[in-house]
Amino acid sequence: MMHSLLERQIKRFVCDTGDIESLRPLLNAVHEAYLSFDADRAMTERSIEISSRELGERNRELAQSNGQIQTAHAALQKLHEDLKRLAEQLETRVAERTVELQSANERLIADIAERKKMEEALRESEERYALAVRGASVGLWDWNLNTGQIYYSARWKEMLGCREDQIASSPGEWISRVHPDEVESVRMCIAAHRDALTTHFEIEHRMMHADGRYRWMLARGIATRDESGRATRMAGSQTDVTSRKEAEEQLVRDALHDGLTQLPNRVLFTDRLDRSLARISREPDHQFAVLFIDLDRFKGINDSLGHVFGDQLLIEFARRLTDCLRPTDTVARLGGDEFAVLLEEPREPDNAIAVADRILAKLKTPFMLGTHEVYVGASIGIAHSSGNYTRPQDMLRDSDTAMYRAKSLGKSRYQMFDPAMHAGAVELLQVENDLRRAIDRNEFELVYQPIFSIDNQHLGAFEALIRWRHPERGLISPADFIPVAEDTGLIIPIGRWVLLEACRQAAQWHATFPDNLISMNVNLSGKQFAQSDLVEVVMNALLQTKLPAEYLTLEITESVVMVNPEVAIAMLRRLKELGVKLDIDDFGTGYSSLSYLQQFPVDTMKIDRSFISRMTESTENMEIVRTIVELAHNLNMNVTAEGIEKPDQLALLAGLNCERGQGYFFSRPVSPVAAAEILGKSNLQNKRAEPAKPKNGDNESFAGVSKGAA
């Protein structure tokens, strides 16, 4: 290529210059160079040929090597694939194994946590058990039956008040302290379980404490046995159950005793009465008596002072009642203010009466309830075993019936039972039923007894008195139904009706006789006086009837106001603020205290008829009436005498300056029509000139007019 290129260049030069000679040296040189070049080329070609052969050989070697390399590469590639597959398998296995190891590790961790939890639970359980044993005051014991040695825990010894070194390890330390009455039972119970006759050992028994007293223990245990079934060991616990046993005994006592007074209750009393009745069948000469006691006016105390003071009264009465009896007698509280006494072996029926007298005498001393001085009576019914009783409830029923008879006769007394009383009790029940219907049927009516001025016989007031016109039995006296009304509480609606009707009648007479405005006296029962709304009831009656308050006089018995003088004073003052007048009725029959009497805002003192009826019989009775009149005047009170029936009684009262009087000498209680006639005659007399001081004849003349009107 190079040679051809040179020739083209030379030919171009010759053609351009035309000087070939100048080129000859050059051409020779070129030729020589060319020859040298050819020689070199030939040499080079040979070298190339040789090299080509070597290269071919080398290529063959390389090809061979390349084949080997390819083979090796293929082998390597296969090996790589195998390794990759193995690696993948290994990774898969590692992954699987990792999962397995993780799972195993998690299980191991969970097992460790569970074990720790179990260990913690076991530790807490052991602590709880130890704490429970200490807290429950449980003592432990462990008896090796082969060696005869017993382990007693410190708590076991402590229960008996002993130190650790004061009790040895022998069974005798246990058995020797067991109550003598229970030693044999403990031995038998232990032997029964040791001989496999029972599934476990358990017994309650008493053990001697170091302080010398017995305490109740609950011993429990169980035996372990060898292959032959022989007991080789017994272990268990001991618990002090003294408090529980005492509580059980207290429950039994509470079931048979009154919680307030601690006296036997109705259940225990009935049981003892039943035993006494059963004894009669074995010993016909055996005698006993039952006293049924009910406190008078107790509900008034509860209503006025409250149940706390009422409970104090019951407790003190129970103490006084017990003081009246022998240790062999039984006194019980049946409920409320009802008590019963079982007198064993009274030598004669009068012994029961003597006990009743002692009880009533005890009640003459007032009860001090806080700062309150309270008088309480009792009604007592007596039933004797000679009545051929077979059931305790029958004897209680009859003594209860006799008690109600005593109450109906005036309270604060006793009454022996007789069979006629039972029929009376049945009749009394019928009266109660009829009384409830009487209110709805308007069977009550009022009669009026005039009250006159003693010095001039002017009519000053009427006292309203209730009567019951029974549709079958006719007119019934208040003495036959008022006690029933008091006991049943029916006296409250009846009393309200009486108050309203009396005020209505007085207002009507005021309209008819405007020149002779007389007052109306209305009695208040103990239950009425104890009602918290009494003032409102009186005020409403005055408002409904338009009767001026100064023409209404409320009469309250001495015994009622003395139940609770402080409360009575407060109630009387509230009533007085309404403008009504207040009288103390039946004065002399209660237990008035002068310190209280002077505090009562009362206008008039009414002397009980029992004093008036006897004032002419002896000087002493006359002096009693004189003292009452002077006492009333000293307290700035007027005096009204009840039950005047004779002229000489009237004359004596006039000489004592007694202001007013009422009784059969003047007039019996009369109907509203007859009362209006008396009021009309009195109105005419008032228009005349005031007469001189009346003589006995004048009194008889006026009394005759009144009786004619009746």
C-alpha positions in Angstrom: 0.0 0.0 0.0 2.8 2.3 1.0 4.7 1.5 -2.3 1.7 2.3 -4.5 1.2 5.5 -2.7 4.8 6.5 -3.3 4.6 5.7 -7.0 1.5 7.9 -7.3 3.3 10.7 -5.7 6.4 10.3 -7.9 4.3 10.2 -11.1 2.4 13.3 -9.9 5.8 15.0 -9.4 7.2 14.0 -12.8 4.1 15.1 -14.5 4.2 18.3 -12.7 8.0 19.0 -13.1 9.1 16.8 -16.0 12.5 16.4 -14.2 13.0 12.7 -13.8 16.8 12.8 -13.4 16.5 14.8 -10.2 14.5 12.1 -9.0 16.7 9.2 -9.8 18.8 9.2 -6.5 15.6 9.5 -4.8 14.2 6.7 -6.8 17.3 4.6 -6.2 17.0 5.3 -2.6 13.4 4.5 -2.7 14.2 1.3 -4.6 16.7 0.3 -2.1 14.4 1.1 0.6 11.8 -0.8 -1.2 14.0 -3.8 -1.5 14.9 -3.4 2.2 11.3 -3.1 2.9 10.5 -6.2 0.9 13.2 -8.1 2.7 11.8 -6.8 6.0 8.4 -7.6 4.8 9.4 -11.1 3.9 11.1 -11.5 7.2 8.1 -10.0 8.8 5.8 -12.2 6.9 7.8 -15.2 7.9 7.8 -13.9 11.4 4.1 -13.3 11.0 3.7 -16.8 9.6 5.6 -18.2 12.5 3.7 -16.0 14.8 0.5 -17.1 13.0 1.4 -20.7 13.5 2.3 -19.9 17.1 -0.8 -17.8 17.3 -2.9 -20.6 15.8 -1.3 -23.0 18.2 -1.9 -20.6 20.9 -5.4 -20.1 19.6 -5.9 -23.7 19.7 -4.6 -23.8 23.1 -6.7 -20.8 23.9 -9.7 -22.5 22.3 -8.9 -25.6 24.2 -8.4 -23.5 27.3 -11.6 -21.6 26.4 -13.4 -24.9 26.1 -12.0 -25.9 29.4 -12.9 -22.5 30.7 -16.4 -22.8 29.3 -16.7 -26.2 30.7 -15.3 -25.0 34.0 -17.6 -22.0 33.7 -20.6 -24.2 33.0 -19.5 -26.3 35.9 -19.0 -23.2 38.0 -22.4 -21.9 36.8 -23.9 -25.2 37.7 -22.0 -25.2 41.0 -23.2 -21.6 41.5 -26.8 -22.6 40.8 -26.3 -25.6 43.1 -24.9 -23.3 45.7 -27.6 -20.8 45.2 -30.2 -23.6 45.5 -28.4 -24.9 48.6 -28.2 -21.3 49.9 -31.9 -20.9 49.3 -32.6 -24.2 51.0 -30.2 -23.2 53.8 -32.0 -19.9 54.1 -35.3 -21.6 54.1 -34.1 -24.1 56.7 -32.5 -21.3 58.7 -35.7 -19.3 58.5 -37.7 -22.3 59.5 -35.3 -23.1 62.3 -35.3 -19.5 63.3 -39.1 -19.6 63.5 -38.8 -22.8 65.5 -36.1 -21.3 67.7 -38.2 -18.2 68.2 -41.2 -20.3 69.0 -39.2 -22.4 71.3 -37.7 -19.2 72.8 -41.1 -17.8 73.3 -42.3 -21.0 74.9 -39.3 -21.0 77.1 -39.9 -17.4 78.0 -43.5 -18.2 78.7 -42.5 -21.3 80.7 -40.1 -19.2 82.7 -42.7 -16.5 83.2 -45.3 -19.1 84.2 -42.8 -20.7 86.5 -42.0 -17.3 88.1 -45.8 -16.7 88.3 -46.3 -20.0 90.0 -43.4 -19.4 92.3 -44.8 -16.0 93.1 -48.3 -17.4 93.5 -46.8 -20.2 95.7 -45.0 -17.6 97.8 -48.1 -15.4 98.1 -50.1 -18.4 98.9 -47.7 -19.4 101.6 -47.7 -15.8 102.9 -51.5 -15.7 102.8 -51.7 -19.0 104.6 -49.3 -17.9 107.2 -51.1 -14.5 107.5 -54.5 -16.3 107.6 -53.2 -18.6 110.3 -52.0 -15.7 112.3 -55.0 -13.5 111.5 -57.5 -16.4 112.2 -55.7 -17.1 115.5 -55.3 -20.7 114.5 -53.0 -22.9 116.4 -51.4 -25.9 114.7 -50.6 -29.4 116.1 -48.8 -32.4 114.7 -48.9 -35.7 116.5 -46.5 -38.5 115.7 -48.5 -41.6 116.7 -45.4 -43.8 116.5 -43.4 -41.7 119.0 -46.3 -40.2 120.9 -44.8 -36.7 120.6 -47.0 -33.8 119.6 -45.7 -30.5 118.1 -47.7 -27.5 119.4 -47.3 -24.3 117.5 -46.6 -21.1 119.4 -50.1 -19.8 118.5 -51.6 -23.0 120.0 -49.9 -22.4 123.2 -50.7 -18.7 123.1 -54.4 -19.4 122.9 -54.2 -21.0 126.3 -52.2 -18.1 127.7 -48.9 -20.0 127.9 -45.4 -19.2 126.7 -43.4 -21.4 124.4 -41.6 -23.1 127.2 -44.6 -23.8 129.3 -46.1 -26.6 127.3 -44.2 -29.8 126.5 -44.6 -32.1 123.5 -46.8 -34.7 125.1 -50.5 -35.5 124.5 -51.2 -35.0 128.2 -50.6 -31.2 127.7 -53.7 -31.2 125.6 -56.0 -33.7 127.4 -55.2 -32.4 130.9 -56.6 -29.0 130.0 -59.9 -30.3 128.5 -63.0 -29.6 130.6 -63.7 -32.7 132.8 -67.2 -33.0 131.3 -65.7 -33.3 127.8 -62.5 -35.4 128.3 -64.2 -38.6 127.3 -65.8 -37.1 124.2 -62.4 -35.8 123.0 -60.7 -39.2 123.6 -63.5 -41.0 121.8 -63.4 -38.6 118.8 -59.6 -39.0 118.4 -59.8 -42.8 118.7 -62.7 -43.0 116.1 -60.6 -41.1 113.5 -57.4 -43.0 114.4 -59.3 -46.3 113.8 -60.6 -45.0 110.5 -64.2 -44.8 111.7 -64.5 -41.2 110.6 -63.1 -39.3 107.6 -61.7 -36.6 109.8 -61.3 -35.5 113.4 -63.4 -32.5 114.5 -64.8 -31.5 117.9 -65.7 -28.4 119.9 -64.7 -28.6 123.6 -63.6 -26.3 126.4 -60.0 -25.9 127.5 -58.5 -24.4 130.7 -56.8 -21.0 130.0 -53.9 -19.9 132.1 -56.2 -17.3 133.7 -58.3 -20.1 135.2 -61.2 -19.8 132.9 -62.4 -22.2 130.3 -62.4 -21.2 126.6 -64.2 -22.9 123.8 -61.9 -24.5 121.2 -62.6 -26.1 117.8 -60.1 -28.9 117.2 -59.8 -30.3 113.6 -57.3 -32.8 112.1 -56.7 -35.7 109.7 -54.5 -38.8 109.9 -51.9 -40.1 107.5 -51.8 -43.9 107.2 -49.2 -46.5 106.1 -49.8 -49.2 103.5 -51.7 -51.3 106.0 -54.0 -48.5 106.8 -52.6 -47.9 110.3 -52.6 -44.2 111.4 -49.0 -43.0 111.8 -49.6 -39.3 112.2 -52.3 -36.9 112.9 -52.1 -33.2 112.2 -54.6 -30.4 112.5 -55.5 -27.0 113.9 -57.1 -25.5 116.9 -59.3 -22.4 116.8 -60.6 -20.3 119.7 -64.4 -20.1 119.1 -65.3 -18.7 122.5 -66.7 -15.5 120.9 -68.9 -17.5 118.5 -70.2 -19.8 121.3 -70.9 -16.7 123.5 -72.7 -15.1 120.5 -74.8 -18.3 120.0 -75.7 -18.3 123.7 -76.6 -14.6 123.4 -78.8 -15.4 120.4 -80.6 -18.0 122.4 -80.9 -15.5 125.3 -82.1 -12.8 123.0 -84.7 -15.2 121.5 -86.1 -15.7 125.0 -85.5 -12.3 126.7 -86.6 -8.8 126.1 -83.8 -6.7 124.6 -84.8 -3.5 126.5 -85.4 -4.7 130.0 -83.5 -8.1 129.8 -86.6 -9.8 131.3 -87.9 -13.0 129.9 -90.1 -12.4 126.9 -93.5 -13.9 126.1 -92.0 -17.1 124.6 -90.0 -17.9 127.8 -92.8 -16.9 130.1 -95.3 -19.1 128.2 -92.9 -22.0 128.4 -92.5 -21.6 132.1 -96.2 -21.2 132.5 -96.7 -24.4 130.5 -94.3 -26.2 132.8 -96.2 -25.1 135.8 -99.5 -26.3 134.3 -97.8 -29.7 133.4 -96.7 -29.9 137.0 -100.3 -29.8 138.3 -101.0 -33.1 136.5 -98.2 -34.7 138.5 -98.8 -32.7 141.7 -102.5 -31.7 142.1 -101.7 -29.6 145.1 -99.3 -27.4 143.2 -100.5 -23.8 143.0 -99.4 -20.7 141.2 -100.8 -17.4 139.9 -100.4 -15.1 136.9 -100.4 -11.3 137.2 -101.0 -9.4 134.0 -99.7 -5.8 134.4 -100.4 -2.9 132.0 -98.9 0.6 132.7 -101.5 3.4 132.8 -101.1 6.4 130.5 -97.8 5.1 129.1 -98.6 6.0 125.6 -99.0 9.6 126.7 -95.5 9.6 127.9 -94.2 8.2 124.7 -96.1 10.7 122.7 -95.1 13.7 124.7 -91.5 12.9 125.9 -90.5 10.5 123.2 -89.5 6.9 123.0 -86.1 7.4 124.7 -87.7 8.4 127.9 -90.4 5.8 127.4 -87.7 3.1 127.3 -86.1 4.5 130.4 -89.5 4.3 132.2 -89.9 0.6 131.1 -86.4 -0.3 132.3 -87.0 1.4 135.7 -90.4 -0.2 136.1 -88.9 -3.6 135.3 -86.4 -3.1 138.1 -89.1 -2.1 140.6 -91.2 -5.0 139.5 -88.3 -7.4 140.1 -87.8 -6.0 143.6 -91.3 -7.0 144.5 -90.8 -10.7 143.7 -88.9 -13.7 145.0 -86.1 -15.3 143.0 -88.3 -18.3 142.3 -90.9 -16.1 140.6 -90.8 -15.1 136.9 -91.4 -11.6 135.7 -91.6 -11.0 131.9 -92.2 -8.2 129.5 -94.8 -9.4 127.0 -94.5 -6.3 124.7 -95.0 -2.6 124.8 -96.0 -1.6 128.4 -97.4 -5.1 129.2 -95.7 -7.2 131.8 -96.6 -10.6 133.4 -95.6 -12.3 136.7 -95.7 -16.0 137.4 -96.0 -16.5 141.2 -94.9 -20.0 142.1 -96.3 -21.7 145.1 -98.4 -18.9 146.6 -99.6 -20.3 149.9 -103.1 -18.8 149.3 -104.7 -16.5 146.7 -104.2 -13.5 149.0 -100.5 -13.8 148.3 -101.0 -12.7 144.8 -103.0 -9.8 146.0 -100.2 -8.9 148.4 -97.8 -8.8 145.5 -100.2 -6.6 143.5 -100.4 -4.2 146.4 -96.6 -4.1 146.6 -96.3 -3.3 142.9 -98.9 -0.5 143.1 -97.1 0.9 146.2 -93.8 1.0 144.2 -95.5 3.1 141.6 -96.5 5.9 144.0 -92.9 7.1 143.8 -92.4 9.2 140.7 -90.1 8.2 137.9 -87.3 10.7 137.1 -86.8 10.7 133.3 -84.0 13.1 132.8 -85.3 16.4 134.3 -88.9 15.2 134.1 -90.8 13.9 137.1 -93.5 11.4 135.9 -96.2 9.5 137.8 -97.4 6.3 136.3 -100.0 3.8 137.6 -100.7 0.2 136.6 -103.7 -2.0 136.1 -103.2 -5.6 137.3 -105.2 -8.6 136.4 -104.8 -11.8 138.5 -105.6 -15.4 137.4 -105.1 -18.3 139.8 -104.2 -21.9 138.9 -107.3 -23.1 140.6 -109.2 -22.2 137.5 -108.5 -25.7 136.0 -106.4 -24.4 133.1 -104.7 -26.7 130.7 -103.2 -24.2 128.2 -100.9 -21.2 129.1 -102.6 -19.0 126.6 -106.0 -19.4 128.4 -104.5 -18.3 131.7 -102.8 -15.3 130.1 -106.1 -14.4 128.4 -108.0 -14.5 131.6 -105.4 -12.5 133.5 -105.4 -10.0 130.6 -109.2 -9.8 130.9 -109.0 -9.1 134.6 -106.5 -6.4 133.9 -108.8 -4.6 131.5 -111.6 -4.8 134.2 -109.2 -3.1 136.6 -108.4 -0.5 134.0 -112.1 0.1 133.3 -112.8 0.6 137.1 -110.4 3.5 137.3 -106.9 2.2 136.7 -104.1 1.9 139.3 -105.7 -1.1 140.8 -105.9 -4.9 140.6 -108.7 -7.3 139.8 -109.1 -11.0 140.3 -110.5 -12.9 137.4 -113.8 -14.6 137.5 -115.5 -16.5 134.7 -118.1 -13.7 134.2 -115.3 -11.5 133.0 -114.7 -13.7 129.9 -118.2 -13.1 128.8 -117.6 -9.4 129.5 -114.5 -9.4 127.4 -116.4 -10.9 124.5 -119.0 -8.2 124.9 -116.2 -5.6 125.1 -115.0 -6.8 121.7 -118.5 -6.3 120.3 -118.6 -2.8 121.8 -115.3 -2.0 120.0 -116.7 -3.2 116.7 -120.0 -1.3 117.1 -118.0 1.8 118.2 -116.1 1.9 115.0 -119.4 1.8 113.0 -121.0 4.4 115.3 -118.7 7.1 114.1 -119.8 6.6 110.5 -123.5 6.2 111.4 -123.6 9.4 113.5 -124.9 7.5 116.6 -123.3 9.9 119.1 -125.2 12.8 120.7 -124.4 15.5 123.3 -126.2 16.3 126.5 -125.4 19.4 128.6 -125.1 19.8 132.4 -125.4 23.4 133.6 -122.8 25.0 135.8 -124.2 27.7 138.2 -122.7 30.5 140.2 -123.0 29.4 143.9 -123.6 32.8 145.3 -126.4 33.9 143.1 -127.4 30.7 141.1 -126.8 32.5 137.8 -126.2 30.1 134.9 -122.6 30.5 133.8 -121.8 27.6 131.5 -122.8 24.2 130.2 -120.5 21.1 130.3 -120.9 19.0 127.1 -121.2 15.3 127.8 -121.3 12.6 125.1 -123.8 9.8 124.9 -124.1 6.9 122.5 -127.5 5.9 121.2 -126.9 2.3 120.1 -129.5 1.1 117.5 -130.1 -2.1 119.5 -128.9 -1.4 123.1 -130.3 2.1 123.4 -128.5 4.9 125.2 -125.0 3.8 126.4 -123.2 5.6 129.2 -119.8 7.0 128.5 -118.4 4.8 131.3 -119.2 1.8 129.1 -117.5 3.0 125.9 -115.0 5.8 126.6 -112.4 3.3 128.0 -112.7 1.3 124.8 -112.4 4.4 122.7 -109.3 5.4 124.7 -107.7 2.0 124.2 -108.4 1.8 120.5 -107.6 5.4 119.7 -111.1 6.0 118.5 -111.3 8.7 121.2 -109.4 11.0 118.8 -112.1 11.3 116.1 -114.8 11.1 118.7 -113.2 13.9 120.7 -113.0 16.1 117.6 -116.6 15.6 116.9 -117.6 16.5 120.5 -115.5 19.7 120.3 -117.0 20.8 117.0 -120.6 20.0 118.0 -120.3 21.7 121.4 -118.9 24.8 119.8 -121.6 24.8 117.2 -124.3 24.5 119.9 -122.8 27.3 122.0 -122.6 29.6 118.9 -126.3 28.8 118.2 -127.3 29.6 121.8 -125.4 32.9 121.5 -127.4 33.8 118.5 -130.7 32.8 120.2 -129.8 34.5 123.6 -127.5 37.4 122.8 -128.1 38.9 126.3 -126.9 35.7 128.1 -123.7 34.6 126.4 -122.7 31.5 128.4 -119.5 29.4 128.1 -119.2 25.8 126.9 -117.0 23.3 128.8 -115.5 20.5 126.7 -113.5 17.6 128.2 -110.2 16.6 126.6 -109.0 13.0 127.0 -105.4 12.1 127.7 -104.9 10.9 124.1 -106.4 14.2 122.7 -104.1 16.3 125.0 -101.1 14.4 123.8 -101.8 15.1 120.1 -99.3 17.5 118.5 -102.1 19.2 116.4 -104.5 19.8 119.4 -104.1 23.6 119.1 -104.9 23.5 115.4 -107.9 21.3 116.0 -109.3 23.7 118.6 -108.6 26.7 116.5 -110.4 25.1 113.5 -113.4 24.3 115.6 -113.7 27.9 116.7 -113.2 29.2 113.2 -115.8 26.9 111.7 -118.5 27.7 114.3 -117.5 31.4 114.7 -117.6 30.9 118.5 -115.4 33.5 120.3 -112.5 31.7 122.1 -113.3 33.3 125.5 -116.6 31.3 125.6 -114.9 27.9 125.2 -113.5 26.2 128.3 -111.3 23.0 127.9 -111.3 20.6 130.9 -108.2 18.4 131.4 -108.0 16.0 134.3 -105.3 16.3 136.9 -103.9 12.9 136.1 -103.4 13.8 132.4 -101.4 17.0 133.0 -99.3 15.3 135.6 -98.1 12.5 133.2 -95.5 15.0 131.9 -95.9 18.4 133.6 -93.3 20.2 131.5 -94.9 19.1 128.2 -98.4 19.8 129.7 -97.3 23.4 130.7 -96.1 24.1 127.1 -99.4 22.7 125.6 -101.6 24.6 128.1 -99.8 27.9 127.3 -100.3 27.3 123.5 -104.0 26.7 124.2 -104.2 29.8 126.4 -102.8 31.9 123.6 -105.9 31.1 121.6 -108.0 32.9 124.2 -109.8 29.8 125.6 -110.2 29.1 129.3 -108.7 26.1 131.0 -109.9 24.0 133.9 -108.2 21.2 135.8 -110.8 18.5 136.2 -111.2 15.9 139.0 -108.7 17.7 141.2 -107.6 15.6 144.2 -107.6 12.3 142.3 -104.0 12.7 140.9 -100.6 13.5 142.3 -100.2 17.2 141.5 -97.0 18.8 142.6 -97.4 22.4 143.9 -94.3 23.4 142.1 -96.0 22.5 138.8 -99.5 23.5 139.8 -98.5 27.1 140.2 -97.0 27.1 136.7 -100.2 25.8 135.0 -101.9 28.7 133.1 -105.3 27.4 134.4 -108.4 29.5 135.2 -110.5 27.1 137.3 -109.9 24.1 139.6 -112.7 21.6 139.6 -113.0 19.6 142.8 -113.8 15.9 142.2 -117.3 14.7 143.2 -115.8 12.1 145.6 -114.7 14.9 148.0 -118.0 16.8 147.7 -120.0 13.7 148.5 -118.1 13.1 151.8 -117.6 16.6 152.9 -120.6 16.5 155.3 -119.6 13.1 156.8 -116.6 14.3 158.8 -114.6 17.3 159.7 -111.5 15.9 158.0 -113.3 15.6 154.7 -114.6 19.2 155.1 -111.0 20.4 155.7 -109.8 18.7 152.6 -112.3 20.6 150.5 -111.4 23.8 152.4 -107.7 23.3 151.7 -108.4 22.7 148.0 -110.5 25.9 147.7 -107.8 28.0 149.5 -105.1 26.5 147.4 -106.9 27.4 144.2 -107.5 31.0 145.4 -103.9 31.3 146.5 -103.0 30.3 142.9 -105.5 32.9 141.5 -107.8 30.2 140.3 -111.6 29.9 140.6 -113.2 26.8 142.0 -116.0 24.7 140.6 -117.5 21.9 142.8 -118.7 18.7 141.0 -121.4 16.4 142.2 -123.4 18.7 144.3 -126.5 16.7 145.3 -127.7 18.1 148.7 -128.6 21.6 150.0 -126.1 21.3 152.9 -123.3 20.6 150.5 -124.2 23.8 148.6 -124.3 25.8 151.9 -120.9 24.6 153.0 -119.4 25.4 149.6 -120.9 28.9 149.7 -119.3 29.4 153.1 -115.9 28.4 151.6 -116.4 31.0 148.8 -116.5 28.3 146.1 -117.4 30.2 143.0 -119.3 27.6 140.9 -121.0 24.2 141.2 -122.7 21.6 139.2 -124.5 18.3 140.0 -127.9 16.7 140.4 -129.0 19.3 142.9 -129.1 21.8 140.1 -129.7 19.6 137.1 -128.9 16.3 135.5 -127.3 16.4 132.0 -130.1 17.4 129.6 -130.8 17.4 125.9 -130.1 20.5 123.8 -133.8 21.4 123.9 -134.0 21.2 127.7 -130.8 23.0 128.0 -132.2 25.8 125.9 -135.2 26.0 128.3 -132.9 26.4 131.2 -130.9 29.0 129.3 -134.2 30.9 128.6 -135.3 30.9 132.2 -131.8 32.1 133.2 -132.0 34.9 130.7 -135.2 36.1 132.3 -133.7 36.0 135.7 -130.7 38.0 134.6 -133.0 40.8 133.5 -134.4 41.2 137.0 -132.6 43.0 139.8 -129.8 40.9 141.3 -131.3 39.1 144.3 -129.8 38.9 147.8 -127.6 36.1 148.8 -129.7 32.9 148.4 -130.9 30.8 151.2 -131.3 27.0 151.1 -135.0 27.4 150.2 -134.1 29.6 147.3 -131.6 27.0 146.1 -134.2 24.3 146.3 -136.6 26.4 144.4 -134.2 27.0 141.5 -133.1 23.4 141.6 -136.7 22.4 141.2 -137.0 24.5 138.1 -133.9 22.9 136.7 -135.1 19.4 137.5 -138.4 20.1 135.9 -136.7 21.3 132.7 -134.7 18.1 132.7 
